Amino acid sequence: MAGVLHAYDAALPPAGPALLGWLRRHRPDDRLARLGPAPSRPDLPEPHHALRCPFGRTSLAGAPLSRLADAVDAQLVHAWTVRSAGAAMGEARPVLLSLFAPPEPTEARQLQAIREADLPGTLHLLAGSETLAARLADLGVPAERVHHLSWPGLAEPADAERRRAVRQRMGLSGEDWVVLAPPQRLAGPALRLAVWVADVLRHADPATRLVVPGAGPAVEKARRFARTSGCPELVRFGGPDADAWAAADAVLLADEAGWGQAPLAMAVRARLPVLAGAAGELGALLEDGETALLAEPTAKPLCQALYRLRHEPGLAERLARAAAQRWADTFSPPAALAALEALYERLAETHRTPRRR
């Protein structure tokens, strides 16, 4: 089995912690390294190694990370942020960078700087879907190769007893209609839009509640927005991801920039209907009216679609069932693990340093 060192920092996308936890359970010999100081994000996994960065800059962590990779006999580094990928490129070993959406302008500049620095490592990209992989290739993102892997859905349908217990802990009743808005990226307006949509919708359907799990700047902005807009009782923030999925009746993915593959996989596995923004990556993955509802990512269309999802007889169940049937194999955890391990082995073969015995 290829030796893998996973590197991440405070910019780890919201989907990262659950996926790293899943890998940690199934690949116990892999090592996790966090670059930089401990961030104020309770969702981040506990690392095996915490690396101090000179002057607090992740970009200067290359030497400590290279020494650690040698010490743990890693044949490749799986980087989960662009900055950690740059730090890992200082040695002649393959670096696999997971991207959940096309890079933001700052990330694109960082990737270009990595390429122009002519570092000895080889950079490979891992996209969350074939659609995203094609977009990255079209954008000319600098890398040796773009691979794709459909991340697994790690949620399961909740039975009635667990659902009732979780709702009670969260202060939700059995009569509430709970919309889950999982963070799709650390920053961005999508969560504030989701709060606004739920606030507008409650005037037509007072039982609507919104659940926003996780942590990060986008979650904190949504929390402040809910407080200042006078609807804090409408939204439940924080708490374990598993609880949030168990309490939900539907999933709202409002970010028009994409980022939705991992939460989509979770929704499919949990048998929850999805309402997604029509633009971006998810618009190419989902079929409106067949496997999900798609709407323009603005308040009025999303409100109308949520109201339809709530009140049209049989619609939510039909969409959830159709999506589960269509994507069952794609979002299967065993299939995703097998595909990722095969990719690790292929990349490790390019690292010619013999492993220690």
MOWOFEN-V245736 format. One record per run of one state. SS is the DSSP state (~ for helix, > for strand, _ for the rest). FROM is the first residue (numbers start at 1). TO is the last residue. If there is no record, write none. Layout:
ss = [SS SS]
from = [FROM FROM]
to = [TO TO]
This chain:
ss = [_ > _ ~ _ > _ > _ ~ _ ~ _ ~ _ > _ ~ _ > _ ~ _ > _ ~ _ > _ ~ _ > _ ~ _ > _ ~ _ ~ > _ ~ _ > _ ~ _ > _ ~ _ > _ > _ ~ _ ~ _ ~ _]
from = [1 4 9 16 27 31 36 49 52 54 57 58 61 62 72 76 80 82 89 94 100 105 117 122 128 130 140 145 149 160 170 177 181 190 202 208 213 217 229 232 235 238 241 248 250 254 261 270 273 278 281 286 288 289 292 296 299 312 315 328 333 349]
to = [3 8 15 26 30 35 48 51 53 56 57 60 61 71 75 79 81 88 93 99 104 116 121 127 129 139 144 148 159 169 176 180 189 201 207 212 216 228 231 234 237 240 247 249 253 260 269 272 277 280 285 287 288 291 295 298 311 314 327 332 348 357]
